[in-house]
Amino acid sequence: MKAVTSPLREITLQRQSRQAIIGSQAELLTDIYRDDTNIVVWQRRIAEELIQAANYIVETMPRLQTSRTVTPENAHAAVSDVLGASHLMEPLCNDIARLVDMFCCLFDLKRSGLRLITLDRAMCPRFHVDRVPCRLVTTYQGEATQWLPHHLVDRSKLGAGNQGKSAECYDVLKEAAEINQLSRGDVALLKGELWQGNENAGLVHRSPQLECNSRCLLLTLDFAN
């Protein structure tokens, strides 16, 4: 006799299984809608002009922190207002505006929450999940986001489960495994806890520790009301 799986058990099994989808084509970002996926990474080769602009920012704007709500139509102007309308900054402004347009189109949003920040230390050094539907992250300069495969995570060690210990004193991995890390220029969609049907399956990730005197330039995009 064929075994019958109850709808509740089937949903539970689906939540226990999450995969990463990684590739070199921007089109694969649409795979974030797959129920069995909690991270999609578009591995792109970052242009030299973007590297030059990012290097200039981390050297001349070491305390850059800007958070704005933007639309695809005004994103370029908003970023130019922060970075300055110069020949050096134009490629970066264009790239950020393009990502805003892609993000809003993908999720049928009229606007997005944009954060562009220069860091000299890990912003979120502990492994955690985001209480958002989905977040886009990309690092233009420096060490990029680290993340863990869903099936290797012990979620009881997240948040309050670490019992007040520092990030270096507990391990959320069920077994010895390498920590995955994005590369500079990668565009990643990180599915969070507020994505419908993704409860207890949000991607577990953290900011990397930065070496002394090193900085990174990070862009994040979020859903905006």
N, C-alpha and C positions, 0 to 999 in steps of 0.2 A: 504494500500500500504506500502511495506517495505521501510523504510528510507534508503537512499543511502549516505554513508560517502565518501566524496571526499578524494583522496590520500593525499592532503595537510593537511586536518583536521586529518586524521588518523595518519600522522607523528607527528603532533602537540600533539595529545593525548598521543602518545607513549612517547614523550619527557617529558610530564607532569607526567608520572608514572615511578618511579624507586623504586626498592626494595633492601633489604639487604638479602643475603643468608649466613647463619651461620650454621656451623656443625663441627663435630669432625673428619671428614675424609679429608685427603689431596686431594682426587680426586675431591671434590666439587669446587676446585679452577678453574676448567675449565668452571664453570658457569659464569665467568666474561664475557664470550662471549655472554651471553644473553642480548638482547637489553633492557630488562626491569630491568636491574640490574646495580648498580653503586658501590657496595662494596660486596666483598666476604670475609668471615672470616673463616679461619681454626683454630678452638679452640683446641689447643694442650696442653697437660700437659708437661711443661718444665722440663727436667731432672735435677736432683740435681747437676750433674757435670757441667751443663751449668750455673746454679745459682752460683756455687762456682767460676767459671771462671769470670762471669760478676761482682760479688762482688769484686774480686781481681782487675779487671780493673778500676772500678770506684774509688777504694781506692788508687791505685798506678798510674793511668793514668788519673787524673781528667781533663786534657785538651786534651784528645785524639780527634783528628779530622783528619780523613783520607778519601780521595776521590780518587778512582782509577777506571779505566776501566779494567774489568777482563773478562776472558772467563771461561767456565766450567772447562777447562783443567788447568788453572793457578790460579784459585781463592784461592785454599788452600794455595799455596805457597805465594801469595800476602798478604793474611791475616796473615800468619805465620811470614812474614817479618816485619809486623807492631807490632804484639802482642808478638812475640818471639816464637821460636819452643821449647815449654816445654810440659811436661806431663799434666800440669794444663790447658794449652791453647788448647791442641789438640782436645778435644770434641767440643769446640766452633768453631775452624777453620773448623772442619769437618761439623758442622751444617751449617755454612755460605756457604761453598762450595756446600753443598747439595741444599740450597735454590737458589744459583746462577744457578745451573744446572736445577732445576725445572723451574725457571723463564725463562731462555733462551729456554728451550724445549717448554714451554707453548706458548710462543710468537714467536717461530722460529727465535730466535736471535743468532748471533754468539758471541756477547759480551754484557755486562751489565755495567752500571754505578753503582758502589758500594760506599756507604758512611757509615762509622762506626764512631759514635761520642758519646762522654760523655758530658752530659748536666747538668748544675746546675741551669738552668732557662729555661722557655719556649722558644723554638726556634722560633715558629710561634704562638704567643698567641692569635691572632685574627682569627676568623673563616674565611676561605678562600677556594678557589678551586685551584687545580694545573693545570697549562697549560702544561700538559704532556698527553700522551695516557693512561698510567697506571703506578702506582707505588706500589711496595711491601714495606710494613713496618712491622717491628717486634721490640718489646722492650724486651731486655733480663733482664733488671733490672730497677726498678722504675715505675713511673706512665706512662701509655701508651696513645696513641692518642685518642682524643675525636672526635665524629662525630655526624651529625644530619641527621634524616630521610629526604629524598628529599621533600616529600609533606608538610613538616612543615617549610620549609625555605622561608624566604622573601629575594629573591636575590637582591632586590634593596638596601639592607643594607650592601651588600658585597663590599669590596674594597673602591672605592671613595664614595660609597653611605653612608658611616658612617660619612661623613662631618667632618673628622678630629678628631672625638672623639676617646678616648682611648677604648681599648677592653672591659673595664668594664662598659662603658657608653652607649652601644647600644646592641640591641638584634636582632638577625636575625631570631628568631623563630616567626612564625605566631601566635602561641598560646602557653600557658604554657605547657611545656613538659620536661621530663628529657633528659639530654644530654647523649647519648650513649658513652661508653668508652671501648676500647679494654683492655684485660687483659695481664699481662706479659706472653710472650711466644706465644701469638696469632700471626698468620701469616695472614695479610690482604692485599688484592689487592684493591687499590683505583682507580677507573676509573676517569680520568681527562677530561678536556675540549677538548683536542686534539684527543680523541678517536673518530673515524669516527661515526657520528650519535649521539654523546653525547653532542653536544654543548648546553650550558645552563643547563646541568644536571650533571656536574662534582660533585663528592662527596664533601660536605662542611665539613671541619674538622679543628682542631687546635691542637697545643701542649698544654698539661695540665700545669697549674701552679704547681710548685714544692715547697714543704715545705722547710723551712730554713735548710741548711746543708744536703739536700737530693740530689741525683743525679740519672740520668738514663742513660742507655746504649742503643742507638738506631741504628738499621740497616735499610737502605733503598736501594732498587734496582730500577734502571730506565732503559729505553731503551737507547741504545748508538748507535751512528752512526758508 
